[in-house]
Amino acid sequence: MGDGRAPNKTVPTGDDVVAFLEAVADPRRREEAFVLLDLMRRVTGEEPVMWGPSIVGFGTYHYRYPTGREGDVAAAGFSPRKAAHTIYLMDGVDRHAEALDRLGPHTVGKGCLYLKRLDGLDLDALEDIVRSSYLALTQDQITYHQADRGSGGR
């Protein structure tokens, strides 16, 4: 970056997504990871890419903070962690309150949804959450770039 800030650690690796998921030790977590893979692929229309050693990402989102820090992250993604599946919601969890109410057992962090098990969940609600988050990021990004190009230097 040249400004003293460390580069992003979580970047696309080119590692094999299927091999990563097949290596998940817990059989139930592994099976559910493939369900999430199919769900996110269908909802985003994107092919999965490994981001860092443990995140399966779909599409990209370019962020820029007021501090000047910027970079790229997956626009949608998940990780089959030992304690729970982590669903990354880069637009935050607050805007998904209605769908989260329908989802079933879960916990949340600032930008993460934690799912211990997929059975017992309303997968339609999960699809709504992922779709809404993905579209918010990718449509806002398109609008931002269109506004930049359309300004004509004004």
C-alpha positions in Angstrom: 0.0 0.0 0.0 2.9 2.3 0.5 1.2 4.2 3.4 2.4 2.0 6.3 -0.8 -0.1 6.5 -0.5 -3.8 6.3 -2.0 -5.5 3.2 -5.2 -7.5 3.6 -4.4 -11.1 4.8 -7.6 -12.6 3.4 -7.1 -12.8 -0.3 -8.1 -15.3 -3.0 -5.7 -18.2 -2.9 -6.5 -20.4 -5.9 -6.9 -23.4 -3.6 -9.4 -26.1 -4.5 -12.8 -25.3 -2.8 -14.0 -28.9 -3.0 -10.8 -30.3 -1.6 -11.0 -27.9 1.3 -14.6 -28.9 2.0 -13.9 -32.6 1.7 -11.2 -32.2 4.3 -13.6 -30.9 6.9 -13.2 -33.4 9.8 -16.8 -33.6 11.1 -19.0 -35.5 8.7 -22.1 -33.5 9.5 -20.3 -30.2 9.2 -18.8 -31.4 5.9 -22.2 -32.4 4.5 -23.7 -29.1 5.6 -20.8 -27.2 4.0 -21.7 -28.6 0.6 -25.3 -27.5 1.2 -24.1 -24.0 1.9 -21.8 -24.2 -1.2 -24.8 -25.0 -3.4 -27.0 -22.4 -1.8 -24.5 -19.6 -2.2 -23.6 -20.6 -5.7 -27.3 -20.6 -6.7 -28.1 -17.3 -4.9 -25.1 -15.3 -6.1 -24.7 -16.8 -9.5 -20.9 -16.9 -8.8 -18.4 -19.7 -8.6 -16.7 -20.3 -5.3 -13.2 -19.2 -4.6 -11.0 -19.8 -1.5 -10.2 -16.6 0.4 -7.3 -17.3 2.7 -7.1 -20.8 4.2 -10.7 -21.2 5.4 -13.2 -18.9 3.7 -15.3 -20.0 0.7 -16.2 -16.7 -1.1 -18.5 -15.7 -3.9 -18.0 -12.6 -6.0 -16.0 -9.6 -4.8 -16.8 -6.3 -3.0 -14.4 -3.4 -3.0 -14.6 -1.4 0.2 -13.2 2.0 1.0 -13.2 3.4 4.6 -13.2 7.1 5.4 -9.6 6.6 6.7 -8.5 5.8 3.2 -8.1 2.1 3.8 -9.5 0.0 1.0 -9.4 -3.5 -0.4 -11.4 -6.4 -1.8 -13.3 -9.0 0.0 -15.7 -11.8 -0.9 -19.2 -10.3 -1.5 -20.7 -13.5 0.1 -19.0 -16.3 1.9 -18.9 -18.9 4.6 -16.5 -21.0 6.6 -17.3 -24.4 8.1 -15.6 -23.7 11.5 -15.4 -26.4 14.2 -18.0 -24.7 16.5 -20.4 -23.4 13.9 -20.7 -22.5 10.2 -19.8 -18.8 9.9 -21.7 -16.9 7.2 -20.1 -13.6 6.4 -22.5 -10.7 5.9 -20.3 -7.8 4.9 -23.2 -5.4 5.1 -23.8 -6.2 8.7 -26.5 -8.3 10.4 -28.9 -5.5 11.5 -30.5 -5.0 8.1 -31.5 -8.7 8.0 -33.6 -8.7 11.3 -36.8 -9.9 9.7 -35.2 -12.8 7.9 -33.2 -13.7 11.0 -36.4 -13.9 13.0 -37.6 -16.6 10.6 -34.3 -18.4 10.3 -34.3 -20.5 13.5 -31.5 -21.2 16.0 -28.5 -18.9 15.3 -26.2 -16.4 16.9 -24.7 -13.2 15.3 -21.7 -11.0 15.5 -21.3 -7.6 13.9 -20.9 -9.0 10.4 -21.2 -12.8 11.0 -24.1 -15.2 11.3 -23.2 -18.4 13.2 -25.1 -21.6 12.5 -24.4 -24.7 14.6 -26.6 -26.9 12.5 -28.6 -26.5 9.3 -31.4 -28.9 10.2 -34.2 -27.0 11.9 -33.4 -23.8 10.0 -35.6 -22.1 7.4 -33.2 -22.3 4.4 -35.5 -20.0 2.5 -34.8 -17.3 5.1 -31.0 -18.1 4.9 -31.3 -17.7 1.1 -33.1 -14.3 1.6 -30.3 -13.2 3.9 -27.5 -14.2 1.6 -29.2 -12.7 -1.5 -30.0 -9.4 0.2 -26.5 -9.0 1.6 -24.9 -10.0 -1.8 -27.1 -7.6 -3.8 -26.6 -4.7 -1.3 -22.9 -5.0 -1.8 -22.7 -5.7 -5.5 -25.4 -3.2 -6.5 -24.0 -0.5 -4.3 -20.6 -1.1 -5.9 -22.0 -0.8 -9.4 -23.9 2.3 -8.5 -20.7 3.8 -7.0 -18.7 3.1 -10.1 -21.4 4.4 -12.4 -21.6 7.6 -10.4 -17.8 8.0 -10.7 -17.9 7.6 -14.5 -21.0 9.7 -15.0 -19.8 12.7 -13.1 -18.0 14.1 -16.1 -15.5 15.7 -13.8 -18.1 18.0 -12.2 
